[in-house]
Amino acid sequence: MSRPEPRRFAAEVAAGLSALRRGFSLWRHSPRLMLLGAAPALVVGAVFLAAFVALLVSLPNLVDWATPFADDWQPVLRTGTRVILGAGIVLLVGWAMVACYAATTLLVGDPFFEKIAHHVEQQLGNPPPGRDEGRWAGFVRQTSESLRLAGLGLALAVSLFLIGLIPVVGTVTGLVVGSVVGGRLLVTELTGRALDARGFDLDDRRRLLAARRVRSNAFGAAAYLLFVVPIVSVVAMPSVVAGATVLTRDLLPDPTPAPQDVDSAPGSGTIVPPGGFA
């Protein structure tokens, strides 16, 4: 795939961020619906945050237990080694939580996010009919796909942990790599609901997103960075679900195409929604 021209690259990035902005605008148009979506995000976020705080409290003892070989080292070397290891553990767990946050929250709050996605589809017009499958079969399929993506996210967290061990530049490099690669996994997860309703499986979803890689990655990276901040992530979760539905509509050449039509689809551009959803 050839690299896009700078002007088109900037336009695609702006389009991805615009889809996210339009998701946040739903707080103004349908605040009660968005509060419902924020509830599971708040519960999952509180559990994750409590676990992270517990890790921080027990971190000195954990690091001492993991490095008994350093007890007889010089104080400067011993302290430095344990500080680096402690920072690495914090980064590993933090990135793992970010990687698993979206998947966990989407599973816990599925009925709420289904309502948000359906509301957006109705506002934009011509909503998809949905898959012809039972609720249990759909839950099993969605859970399987979420676990696959969560597994990739955990592998990313381990990679970022190793990058974070690099002195001076490790943390910044890890944040950049995490936002790009983690954002790609995140947008794949977030567009699942809208594309599932159109009969797309995980591989179909990846092909569609790859066809407009810059736009989808810009959306995913921005959402990933929002999820890094605990309190912001609660407000952001229902917004990115709404924005991912908008993004999906922007990427499709037709509101309800068959998956086999995706590879030849040039993209539909920005949708002008009815009813003031912008």
Protein Blocks (a to p, Z undefined) as FASTA:
>chain_A
ZZddfklmmmmmmmmmmmmmmmmmmmmmmmmlmmmmmmmmmmmmmmmmmmmmmmmmmmmm
mmmmmmmmlmmmcfklmmmmmmmmmmmmmmmmmmmmmmmmmmmmmmmmmmmmmmmmmmmm
mmnopiaebjaddfklmmmmmmmmmmmmmmmmmmmmmmmmmmmmpghjlmmmmmmmmmmm
mmmmmmmmmmmmmmmmnopafklmmmmmmmmmmlmmmmmmmmmmmmmpmklmmmmmmmmm
mmmmmmmmmmpmbfbbcfklmmmpgbjbjaddehhiZZ
